[in-house]
Amino acid sequence: MTSQVLSPQVPQAVDAWVRLLRAHAALRRSFDAQLQADHTLTVSDYEALLSLSRAEGNRMRRVDLAERLQLTASGVTRLLYGLERQGLVQKATCSSDARVTYAELTEAGRSKLDQAACSHVGAIREVFEERYTEAELTRLTKLLARLPGAEIVEACGPALGS
């Protein structure tokens, strides 16, 4: 296997993987910079607000939000701390189980998400639609959906511009 990886002739699967990683990193940096400049949010902040906006009662158990965002418990705590300081999210408790805490979207959080959604979705569309035809995007979506962890929990809603 070592000779395959180190040879100038890279296996196609490795080439695809490297391109996916590099594209993800570059796009994440670009979208983070755009969201920071325009809305003082990161992509992770945006994804957290979006997840909460789609949850029943605009709230989720913190552990479920961490799983949805693919963060550790401490990672989601740090993320939510920043959103709470901005007044976009608040802590909520469970009336039936004091051990359970929720992250709950505030009105300010909903407003910030609505403001950020238009420019963020526009930036995403610009990147993809200037490089791919509609048919290519449909095919790309189907191909990427077969990767582990690529399933979408909910369909795109208003915050994603549909």
C-alpha positions as CSV (number, residue, x, y, z in Angstrom):
1,M,0.0,0.0,0.0
2,T,2.8,2.4,0.8
3,S,4.1,2.2,-2.7
4,Q,0.7,3.1,-4.1
5,V,0.4,6.2,-1.9
6,L,4.0,7.4,-2.5
7,S,4.1,6.7,-6.3
8,P,3.5,9.5,-8.7
9,Q,0.4,7.6,-10.0
10,V,-2.1,8.3,-7.2
11,P,-5.1,5.9,-7.0
12,Q,-8.2,7.6,-8.1
13,A,-9.9,7.1,-4.7
14,V,-7.0,8.9,-3.0
15,D,-7.1,11.7,-5.6
16,A,-10.9,12.2,-5.0
17,W,-10.4,12.2,-1.2
18,V,-7.6,14.8,-1.3
19,R,-9.6,17.0,-3.7
20,L,-12.7,16.7,-1.4
21,L,-10.6,17.6,1.7
22,R,-8.9,20.6,0.0
23,A,-12.1,21.9,-1.5
24,H,-13.9,21.6,1.9
25,A,-11.1,23.4,3.7
26,A,-11.0,26.2,1.2
27,L,-14.7,26.7,1.0
28,R,-15.1,26.5,4.8
29,R,-12.5,29.3,5.1
30,S,-14.1,31.4,2.5
31,F,-17.7,30.9,3.9
32,D,-16.4,31.6,7.4
33,A,-14.7,34.8,6.3
34,Q,-17.9,35.9,4.5
35,L,-20.2,35.1,7.4
36,Q,-17.8,36.8,9.9
37,A,-17.5,39.9,7.8
38,D,-21.2,40.3,7.1
39,H,-22.9,38.8,10.2
40,T,-20.2,38.1,12.9
41,L,-21.0,34.4,12.6
42,T,-18.9,31.3,11.7
43,V,-20.2,28.5,9.6
44,S,-20.5,26.4,12.8
45,D,-22.5,29.2,14.4
46,Y,-24.8,29.4,11.4
47,E,-25.3,25.6,11.4
48,A,-26.2,25.6,15.1
49,L,-28.7,28.4,14.6
50,L,-30.2,26.6,11.6
51,S,-30.5,23.3,13.5
52,L,-32.2,25.0,16.3
53,S,-34.6,26.8,14.0
54,R,-35.7,23.5,12.5
55,A,-36.1,21.7,15.9
56,E,-39.4,21.4,17.6
57,G,-39.9,24.5,19.8
58,N,-36.7,25.9,18.4
59,R,-34.8,24.0,21.0
60,M,-32.6,20.9,21.2
61,R,-30.9,19.0,23.9
62,R,-27.3,20.1,23.9
63,V,-26.1,16.6,23.4
64,D,-28.3,16.2,20.4
65,L,-27.0,19.5,18.9
66,A,-23.4,18.3,19.5
67,E,-24.2,15.1,17.6
68,R,-25.9,17.0,14.7
69,L,-23.0,19.4,14.4
70,Q,-20.4,16.6,14.8
71,L,-18.9,18.3,17.8
72,T,-17.7,17.0,21.2
73,A,-19.6,18.0,24.3
74,S,-16.9,20.6,25.1
75,G,-17.0,21.8,21.5
76,V,-20.7,22.5,21.6
77,T,-20.4,24.1,25.0
78,R,-17.8,26.6,23.6
79,L,-19.9,27.2,20.5
80,L,-23.1,27.8,22.5
81,Y,-21.2,30.0,25.0
82,G,-20.4,32.5,22.2
83,L,-23.9,32.4,20.8
84,E,-25.4,32.9,24.3
85,R,-23.1,35.9,24.9
86,Q,-24.5,37.4,21.7
87,G,-28.0,36.7,22.8
88,L,-28.7,34.4,19.9
89,V,-29.2,31.3,22.0
90,Q,-30.3,30.7,25.6
91,K,-30.1,27.8,28.0
92,A,-33.4,26.1,28.9
93,T,-34.1,23.4,31.3
94,C,-36.4,20.4,31.1
95,S,-39.4,20.5,33.4
96,S,-39.4,16.7,33.8
97,D,-35.7,16.0,34.2
98,A,-33.4,18.6,35.8
99,R,-30.3,16.8,34.3
100,V,-31.3,17.8,30.8
101,T,-30.4,21.2,29.4
102,Y,-31.5,22.6,26.1
103,A,-30.1,25.2,23.7
104,E,-32.9,27.4,22.6
105,L,-33.0,29.8,19.7
106,T,-33.9,33.4,20.7
107,E,-35.8,35.9,18.6
108,A,-32.5,37.7,18.1
109,G,-31.0,34.4,17.0
110,R,-33.9,33.8,14.5
111,S,-33.4,37.3,13.2
112,K,-29.6,36.9,12.8
113,L,-30.2,33.6,11.0
114,D,-32.7,35.1,8.6
115,Q,-30.2,38.0,7.9
116,A,-27.3,35.6,7.3
117,A,-29.2,33.1,5.3
118,C,-29.6,35.2,2.2
119,S,-25.9,36.1,1.7
120,H,-24.7,32.7,2.9
121,V,-27.0,30.8,0.5
122,G,-26.0,33.2,-2.2
123,A,-22.3,32.6,-1.7
124,I,-22.9,28.8,-1.8
125,R,-25.0,29.0,-4.9
126,E,-22.4,31.3,-6.6
127,V,-19.6,28.8,-6.0
128,F,-21.5,25.8,-7.2
129,E,-23.6,27.2,-10.0
130,E,-20.7,28.9,-11.7
131,R,-18.8,25.6,-11.8
132,Y,-21.6,23.0,-12.4
133,T,-24.7,22.7,-14.5
134,E,-28.0,21.8,-12.8
135,A,-27.6,18.2,-14.1
136,E,-24.1,18.0,-12.7
137,L,-25.2,19.3,-9.3
138,T,-28.0,16.7,-9.2
139,R,-25.4,14.0,-10.0
140,L,-22.9,15.4,-7.5
141,T,-25.5,15.5,-4.8
142,K,-26.4,11.9,-5.4
143,L,-22.8,10.8,-5.4
144,L,-21.9,12.6,-2.2
145,A,-25.0,11.3,-0.5
146,R,-23.5,7.8,-0.7
147,L,-20.6,8.8,1.6
148,P,-20.9,7.8,5.3
149,G,-22.3,10.7,7.4
150,A,-23.5,12.6,4.3
151,E,-27.2,12.0,5.0
152,I,-29.3,15.1,5.5
153,V,-31.5,15.0,8.6
154,E,-34.0,17.5,7.2
155,A,-34.7,19.0,3.9
156,C,-33.5,22.5,3.2
157,G,-35.9,25.0,4.6
158,P,-36.4,28.8,4.3
159,A,-33.1,29.6,6.0
160,L,-31.3,27.9,3.1
161,G,-33.2,29.8,0.5
162,S,-35.7,27.3,-0.8
